[in-house]
Amino acid sequence: MTDRLYYHDSFLYNFEARVLESVERQGRTAVVLDRTAFYPTSGGQVHDTGKLVLENEREVAVAEVGEDEEGRIYHFTSTPIAQAQSVRGHVDSARRRDHMQQHSGQHVLSAAFVRLFDAPTVSFHMGVESCTIDLAVKSLSSAQVAQAEQLANEIVTEDRAVNVRFVTLDEARQLDLRKLPPKQTGKLRLIDITDFDLTACGGTHVCSTGQIGAILLRKTENVKQGVRVEFVCGLRAVAVARQDYATLTEAAGLYSAHIRELPQQVQKSIQEAKAAGKAQQKLLEELAELHAGRLLAQAMNSPRIIRSVFSERDAIFIKLLAQKLTTSQPDVIALLASTAGQPALVFAQSPGMKSNMGQLMKQAMAKLGGRGGGTADMAQGGCPTGSADLSKIEEILRNTATGL
Ligand SMILES: [Zn+2]
């Protein structure tokens, strides 16, 4: 079995080993070593990457590290390596340090949630950008989140020692462990954050809590098993805070405001946009009333058939106008078109009249290559931009009027 060097020293990045097996696994080449400092994906922590240097100094990249149910560790390599070769392993130390910060931060944070709110962690996920823990609680207030963040960061600043020790399952049962694995063979590996947290874990951790750096809690969301808390630690926390600050600064610049004033500024903008929308709607209503009055005055016959093309008004406006025209008088048929943007047609009649606007619209659209329809009293249609010019639309309206 492979000697897991990271069990005893998480800061060991360079080591020497021998290839026990050279295998193909899941269609990829992999090697099993007699000893390794490479951490395989397990317990929520992501695998290490790095390289193996062969006896002839050739370098082979280790892209992924995994383990099977029997605990055999596979180093997935870019090219095969012969059995019995001696190799020098180099773990990507920046990636490992980041993982140690996230993972050790998770221990501190999980313990903080237990201490403060009796909220145990039921799962942990380490992502490329952020990490999450799922807590077995119904809800979590933002004040509680801030409180847990505060306690976790106090533990960091106290720089408490993080010790690793091995005990039997019986010994572990006598201890007040935060979490005891359900199935365990052999000795248990305990991670002891002095006077704060004791738990069983096979991952890589920092030597003292100060090495975690800042612990920054992000969003929370309700999930099936409780509440999911997103967090980042160490250099990731600095990077995320920097990114957030840049985003806020950019947004505040648009308002010529301080970032702390952003919520009020955005609120104000939303209210202004709403008010402007209402004012515009009122003006459109007034404009439609004016047009309706003008068009009705010009139409003398009965029924009064009104044909009009608007080159600067959109489909919403001509629909509004059609409603004004046909609801104010009992004998009006409105055949309107808009050529602002995508050409659109609206046909409408006063309620109770005998024509069928939906059918007329379908016929008109068949000629224009567009699509539309509606009820007997009101129908609308649209054509693809550029498919119908003004003269064609006018001709359609004229023909439709003649057919009534
Ligand atoms: Zn751990």
Residues whose N, C-alpha, C, O or C-beta is under 5 A from the ligand:
A	BS01	ZN	H103 C201 G203
